[in-house]
Amino acid sequence: MKAYVLIQTGPTRMRQVAKALRGKRIGKCKFVSAEAITGPYDVIVVCEGPSLEAIWQCVEKGCAKGGGV
């Protein structure tokens, strides 16, 4: 399964957050790509995993608990 995750962070942190998440593996999931974008969100991340539950845990551990997110 694949999920596209939109993240809001400060304009000075968007590149740092994208770089920190890109390629990161958490459990059975992986952040396949992460890019800084413009608009109401600052970063878009593609996360892949075996199930929606696994992806949610990956997003929660990788994004939600990260500083500046």
ROTIRO-253205 format. One record per residue: x, y, z of N, C-alpha, C in turn; residue in one letter. Coordinates in pm, 1 decimal. Layout:
N
<rec <X, Y, Z>, <X, Y, Z>, <X, Y, Z>, "A"> ...
//
This chain:
69
<rec <83.7, -117.4, 0.0>, <0.0, 0.0, 0.0>, <88.5, 124.0, 0.0>, "M"> <rec <30.1, 233.0, -45.9>, <104.4, 358.0, -54.3>, <17.5, 470.6, 0.6>, "K"> <rec <80.3, 562.5, 73.6>, <8.5, 679.2, 126.1>, <89.1, 804.8, 95.9>, "A"> <rec <16.3, 910.5, 62.2>, <76.7, 1041.6, 41.9>, <45.1, 1123.7, 165.8>, "Y"> <rec <147.6, 1172.2, 233.6>, <130.4, 1243.0, 359.8>, <171.2, 1388.6, 340.4>, "V"> <rec <80.8, 1478.9, 377.7>, <107.6, 1622.6, 369.0>, <144.0, 1673.0, 507.4>, "L"> <rec <254.3, 1747.7, 515.3>, <306.6, 1793.2, 643.7>, <316.8, 1945.1, 645.5>, "I"> <rec <276.7, 2002.5, 757.1>, <297.1, 2145.4, 778.8>, <412.9, 2161.6, 876.1>, "Q"> <rec <503.8, 2248.9, 841.4>, <617.9, 2279.8, 927.1>, <656.4, 2424.7, 898.8>, "T"> <rec <752.3, 2476.1, 967.9>, <794.3, 2613.7, 942.3>, <865.6, 2625.5, 809.1>, "G"> <rec <855.7, 2742.0, 743.9>, <918.4, 2759.0, 612.4>, <1069.7, 2741.3, 613.5>, "P"> <rec <1132.2, 2760.3, 727.4>, <1277.3, 2740.7, 734.0>, <1314.6, 2595.6, 761.3>, "T"> <rec <1215.8, 2511.1, 794.4>, <1243.7, 2371.6, 829.5>, <1201.9, 2271.8, 722.9>, "R"> <rec <1132.1, 2314.9, 617.6>, <1076.3, 2218.7, 523.8>, <1181.5, 2133.4, 454.4>, "M"> <rec <1292.2, 2190.6, 416.8>, <1397.3, 2110.7, 350.8>, <1462.4, 2013.6, 448.7>, "R"> <rec <1480.8, 2057.8, 573.1>, <1539.9, 1970.5, 675.3>, <1450.0, 1850.8, 702.7>, "Q"> <rec <1320.2, 1876.2, 716.3>, <1224.6, 1769.4, 744.4>, <1220.7, 1670.8, 627.9>, "V"> <rec <1213.5, 1721.4, 505.7>, <1211.0, 1634.1, 387.9>, <1337.1, 1547.9, 381.6>, "A"> <rec <1450.9, 1607.3, 404.8>, <1577.6, 1533.1, 398.8>, <1584.3, 1426.4, 508.1>, "K"> <rec <1535.1, 1460.3, 627.2>, <1539.7, 1365.2, 739.2>, <1448.8, 1244.5, 715.1>, "A"> <rec <1336.2, 1264.9, 647.7>, <1241.0, 1155.8, 626.3>, <1271.6, 1072.3, 502.6>, "L"> <rec <1331.1, 1130.6, 402.0>, <1355.3, 1062.1, 274.3>, <1437.3, 934.6, 295.6>, "R"> <rec <1379.4, 820.6, 255.6>, <1449.1, 692.1, 264.9>, <1445.5, 626.6, 401.7>, "G"> <rec <1388.2, 694.1, 500.8>, <1384.7, 640.1, 637.3>, <1292.9, 519.4, 643.8>, "K"> <rec <1336.8, 416.9, 714.3>, <1258.5, 293.8, 731.0>, <1219.4, 282.6, 878.5>, "R"> <rec <1089.3, 257.8, 900.4>, <1037.6, 239.0, 1035.7>, <953.3, 112.5, 1033.8>, "I"> <rec <996.8, 11.8, 1105.6>, <925.0, -115.5, 1105.2>, <920.8, -174.1, 965.7>, "G"> <rec <800.1, -207.0, 919.3>, <782.5, -268.4, 787.7>, <759.3, -164.9, 677.8>, "K"> <rec <764.8, -37.8, 712.4>, <735.3, 68.6, 615.8>, <859.2, 150.5, 583.1>, "C"> <rec <847.4, 225.0, 474.2>, <957.5, 311.2, 431.4>, <901.3, 439.0, 370.8>, "K"> <rec <966.7, 551.1, 403.0>, <935.4, 677.0, 337.6>, <1011.5, 676.5, 205.1>, "F"> <rec <941.1, 650.6, 98.3>, <1001.6, 633.6, -33.2>, <1057.1, 765.5, -85.3>, "V"> <rec <980.0, 872.7, -68.4>, <1026.6, 1004.4, -111.8>, <969.2, 1110.7, -20.4>, "S"> <rec <1036.8, 1223.9, -16.1>, <990.8, 1338.9, 62.2>, <1042.9, 1463.9, -7.7>, "A"> <rec <951.8, 1555.4, -35.7>, <988.3, 1676.2, -110.2>, <929.2, 1799.6, -44.4>, "E"> <rec <1005.6, 1907.7, -42.3>, <955.2, 2037.1, 2.6>, <865.8, 2092.9, -108.1>, "A"> <rec <749.7, 2146.8, -70.0>, <654.2, 2201.0, -166.3>, <606.0, 2338.4, -119.6>, "I"> <rec <531.8, 2407.7, -204.5>, <474.1, 2535.6, -166.4>, <323.3, 2520.8, -155.1>, "T"> <rec <260.2, 2611.3, -81.9>, <116.7, 2606.6, -61.2>, <85.8, 2591.8, 86.3>, "G"> <rec <-33.9, 2544.4, 120.6>, <-71.5, 2532.7, 261.1>, <9.3, 2426.4, 336.3>, "P"> <rec <70.2, 2334.3, 264.0>, <157.2, 2233.3, 324.4>, <299.4, 2257.2, 277.5>, "Y"> <rec <394.8, 2210.2, 357.0>, <535.7, 2239.1, 329.8>, <613.7, 2119.3, 276.3>, "D"> <rec <567.9, 1998.2, 307.9>, <639.1, 1876.5, 266.8>, <535.2, 1772.3, 226.0>, "V"> <rec <563.7, 1698.8, 119.9>, <482.6, 1582.5, 83.1>, <572.8, 1459.6, 89.8>, "I"> <rec <520.9, 1355.5, 154.3>, <597.4, 1232.7, 175.9>, <517.8, 1115.7, 118.7>, "V"> <rec <586.2, 1024.8, 52.5>, <524.5, 900.7, 5.9>, <574.6, 789.4, 97.3>, "V"> <rec <479.8, 721.6, 160.2>, <512.5, 612.6, 253.0>, <453.1, 483.8, 198.4>, "C"> <rec <531.9, 377.6, 197.5>, <484.7, 247.3, 150.4>, <496.7, 145.2, 261.7>, "E"> <rec <396.4, 57.7, 269.7>, <396.9, -47.3, 370.1>, <296.6, -155.1, 336.6>, "G"> <rec <295.8, -263.0, 414.4>, <210.3, -377.5, 383.8>, <62.0, -355.7, 416.5>, "P"> <rec <31.4, -260.7, 504.4>, <-107.6, -237.4, 543.2>, <-126.5, -92.4, 584.5>, "S"> <rec <-252.0, -50.2, 591.4>, <-282.5, 85.0, 634.7>, <-240.3, 106.5, 779.7>, "L"> <rec <-258.7, 5.6, 861.5>, <-217.6, 12.3, 1002.9>, <-66.1, 33.8, 1014.6>, "E"> <rec <10.1, -40.4, 936.8>, <155.9, -27.0, 939.7>, <198.7, 111.5, 892.3>, "A"> <rec <132.5, 162.1, 789.1>, <165.0, 295.9, 738.1>, <132.1, 400.8, 842.6>, "I"> <rec <16.1, 388.1, 909.0>, <-20.6, 484.3, 1012.0>, <84.7, 487.4, 1122.9>, "W"> <rec <130.6, 371.7, 1167.3>, <233.4, 365.9, 1272.3>, <362.5, 430.8, 1224.2>, "Q"> <rec <397.7, 409.2, 1099.2>, <518.0, 469.0, 1041.5>, <506.0, 621.7, 1040.9>, "C"> <rec <391.5, 671.3, 996.7>, <369.2, 816.4, 992.0>, <371.7, 874.8, 1133.2>, "V"> <rec <307.0, 807.1, 1224.9>, <301.8, 854.8, 1363.3>, <441.9, 861.8, 1424.6>, "E"> <rec <521.1, 758.7, 1405.2>, <655.7, 755.3, 1462.7>, <753.8, 844.1, 1386.6>, "K"> <rec <740.8, 847.7, 1255.9>, <837.4, 921.6, 1173.9>, <808.2, 1068.4, 1159.6>, "G"> <rec <681.4, 1105.3, 1148.0>, <644.9, 1244.7, 1122.1>, <593.4, 1316.3, 1246.8>, "C"> <rec <491.1, 1260.2, 1305.6>, <420.3, 1328.6, 1413.8>, <508.9, 1356.8, 1534.3>, "A"> <rec <605.5, 1274.0, 1558.9>, <691.9, 1293.9, 1675.8>, <820.4, 1367.4, 1641.0>, "K"> <rec <835.0, 1406.1, 1515.1>, <954.2, 1479.3, 1473.0>, <946.2, 1625.6, 1514.1>, "G"> <rec <1056.1, 1683.6, 1547.8>, <1058.2, 1823.9, 1585.6>, <1028.2, 1914.5, 1466.7>, "G"> <rec <947.1, 2016.9, 1488.4>, <916.9, 2112.2, 1384.8>, <806.7, 2070.3, 1289.4>, "G"> <rec <742.4, 1955.7, 1319.3>, <632.7, 1908.1, 1233.8>, <501.7, 1931.6, 1304.4>, "V"> 
//
